[in-house]
Each structure stands twice: as C-alpha cells, then as structure tokens.
Amino acid sequence: MRVFNFNGGPAALPVEVLEQVAAEMLDWRGVGMSVMEASHRSKEVAAMTAEAEADLKELLGLDGGWRALFLQGGASLQFAMIPMNFAPDGAPCDYVDTGLWSTKAFQEAKICGADARLAASSAEDKFVFIPSEFDFRPQARYVYLTSNNTVRGTQWSSFPQDAPAPLTADMSSDFLSRPLDLTKFSLVHAGAQKNVGPAGLTIVLIRPEFAATGRSGLPHLLDYRTYIESDSMYNTPPVFAIYVAGLVFKWLKGTMGGLAAVERRNRVKAATLYGAIDGSGGFYRGAARPDSRSLMNVTYRLPSEALEMTFLAEAKKAGFDGLGGHRSVGGVRASLYNAVELKAVEALAAFMAEFARKNG
Ligand SMILES: *Cc1c(COP(=O)(O)O)cnc(C)c1O
C-alpha cells in the first residue's frame, strides 16, 4: 500500500509517471532494453534529452534566449559553480540569506574567493520571513536568492525588480510549482529530487549570453558553456533521472494542464493545511510569518516537543510519511510538492483535527 508521502526530498512522484516507468522497464521505446541500459550516445537517448529540454522550456514559456541543462552534483554544487563562473578573482556578488541553503551558498561563494556580501538577511528573526528591503551594490556581478526555503517553510511571492545585477536563484523546492517570470533572471538551478524527479539530476536554466561572461579556464565540468555546447552530453549524463524528469514534464503539460493550473491546485492544498493550523485554536502554530508562508513546505509546531514526537509517531502509524521537520530545526513539516494530491492533504488536516481534539 502506498503511504501519504510528505517527504521534504527525495519526495513524492506522480503515480501515473511511476506506472509508466514500471511498464517501460524491460523495453523502453522498443529498443529491447531499459533506458538505464541504453547508450547515452544512442539516437533514442539524445532524442529523449532534447525532448525533455523542449518540454521544460515550453512549460516555463522560455524562448531561444534560454537553455535548460541537465547536470549532476546537486543544488550544492551550484553553490560553488555560480561564484566560480561569475565572481572570479574576488569579484563582488550579493546574496539574500533566508535560511540554511542560502547560508550555505553564501559561505561557498566566499570559499571560492568571491567578494560575497549579504544584501539582506532574516537570520536575526530565525528566518521566519522573506526580506523586502535590500542593500544591493551597483557593482555586483549577480544577486543570489533562494526562492523557497525548504527548511523554514518560507517562499518569495515576488522577486526584486530593482536589483542592479542579474538575478540567480536556487529554486530546488518550488521549481515548476507555479509559472515564473524570469525577465530579471539569468540563471536558475534546482535539484530534481524535490519537485521534479529522482535524485542525481540538477536542472540549470541559463541565458547563454550570461554563460558567455563566465570566467574561462575552469575544468570542463565546472563551466556552464560545456553543457550548452554539448547539449548536456559532454560526459555521461544521469540518463535515468532525465528520463523520469521528462515524463514529469509531460505529466505537467498534459494531465495537470500546465503551470497556471498547477499553481491553482497547490494554492488549494496549502490553504487546506494552513487552514487546519490557523483553525486549531493555537494548538498548531505556523513557524513562518504568514506573509512569507511557503506553498510547498508547511512548517508548524505543537505545544511541546513531547507532543510533537507523539504526533509524528501516530501520524506515521496512520500512513502519513515524512512529516518530521528538518533535522536542524525540528517541529513538523509537510511538503506539498506537485505530486502530493489534495486528498492526502485533506486526510492530514482531518488527522490533525482529531489529534488536537484528543491532546489539546
Ligand atoms: C534540498 C535543497 C538543496 C540541497 O540539494 P542537493 O541536491 O542535496 O545538493 C539546496 N537548496 C534547496 C532550496 C533545497 O531544498
């Protein structure tokens, strides 16, 4: 039996996609083997990868001024690749610190020798909100932010319009959860395992013009131009993960009806759960400031840590998986990625009401 999966990542995938993967496991596209066994230089894998890029760009409405690339190394490698390419030799770059992953990205930029500085931070308030005022430097080569803070449960609802440099963002945990206006952006990265597919794949959207401004002389795999010039095939790419992500893109375009429809559905799911929290008479308390609440990762607390332990244990027994908060903060976190169905969220809300009634 499948559980209600609220994992933070790796996380729920659409059943329809998993069924197709199962059906094609022994013979993919009539080649007489699974996609994992096919050469990445075969015309079928090349076509599949090109199709995945085209579907992804179509979903996001990206024009010829963008490439969608398939890398490895996780979102964490992007923390280093971005400064290595775009802020070499102590060049300035501005960061917005909204929690664990952006803190790591900022520290990594310093390790890479960039003159990285914070343009805003919500650290002093335990990262419960998204800043709205920024101290950008005009000479910054780029501005870096994290669109959705998986650990704290905060999310940018709109992005700075007045930044003096191109925006770059880690969108790992809300990628493809809503339509995106990328006008001000030059690079977006996302680890696949939150909202797109299996671990092992990192998606990078980049403007080739921006890539061209990168420092030269980097090792091939650390230079974005390598992936652009080779259509993400310089070395063996994560073929299976690209295959599954490609099926998810088709599911988003087809069954789900595109990103505007996906966002509407995600808003209903989030409203259902925040409604259960806010309507509990204070038994459950949302961890993020209401104006910064994430539609993807809903974080909340109970009256005591002991009750939180009981809640998590009973939830697990009742078939709700992955509700423990990130190990750095504790509490409860329900991740409502695209593949999490409304009925799972409604079941969780009902379970929470019953738990509060018994323990309140
Ligand atoms: C999970 C996560 C990461 C880390 O991703 P890896 O692929 O494990 O490196 C980075 N940023 C955000 C926003 C995340 O949610």
Ligand as a Chemical Component Dictionary entry (heavy atoms), coordinates in Angstrom:
data_LIG
# 
_chem_comp.id                   LIG 
_chem_comp.type                 NON-POLYMER 
_chem_comp.pdbx_formal_charge   0 
_chem_comp.three_letter_code    LIG 
# 
loop_
_chem_comp_atom.comp_id 
_chem_comp_atom.atom_id 
_chem_comp_atom.alt_atom_id 
_chem_comp_atom.type_symbol 
_chem_comp_atom.charge 
_chem_comp_atom.model_Cartn_x 
_chem_comp_atom.model_Cartn_y 
_chem_comp_atom.model_Cartn_z 
_chem_comp_atom.pdbx_ordinal 
LIG C1 C1 C 0 17.407 20.197 -0.855 1  
LIG C2 C2 C 0 17.884 21.542 -1.188 2  
LIG C3 C3 C 0 19.235 21.784 -1.505 3  
LIG C4 C4 C 0 20.279 20.702 -1.466 4  
LIG O1 O1 O 0 20.182 19.969 -2.617 5  
LIG P1 P1 P 0 21.255 18.843 -3.017 6  
LIG O2 O2 O 0 20.723 18.444 -4.358 7  
LIG O3 O3 O 0 21.169 17.775 -1.991 8  
LIG O4 O4 O 0 22.583 19.486 -3.082 9  
LIG C5 C5 C 0 19.600 23.055 -1.855 10 
LIG N1 N1 N 0 18.707 24.057 -1.899 11 
LIG C6 C6 C 0 17.415 23.870 -1.591 12 
LIG C7 C7 C 0 16.468 25.034 -1.637 13 
LIG C8 C8 C 0 16.962 22.612 -1.223 14 
LIG O5 O5 O 0 15.670 22.427 -0.922 15 
# 
loop_
_chem_comp_bond.comp_id 
_chem_comp_bond.atom_id_1 
_chem_comp_bond.atom_id_2 
_chem_comp_bond.value_order 
_chem_comp_bond.pdbx_ordinal 
LIG C1 C2 SING 1  
LIG C2 C3 SING 2  
LIG C2 C8 DOUB 3  
LIG C3 C4 SING 4  
LIG C3 C5 DOUB 5  
LIG C4 O1 SING 6  
LIG O1 P1 SING 7  
LIG P1 O2 DOUB 8  
LIG P1 O3 SING 9  
LIG P1 O4 SING 10 
LIG C5 N1 SING 11 
LIG N1 C6 DOUB 12 
LIG C6 C7 SING 13 
LIG C6 C8 SING 14 
LIG C8 O5 SING 15 
# 
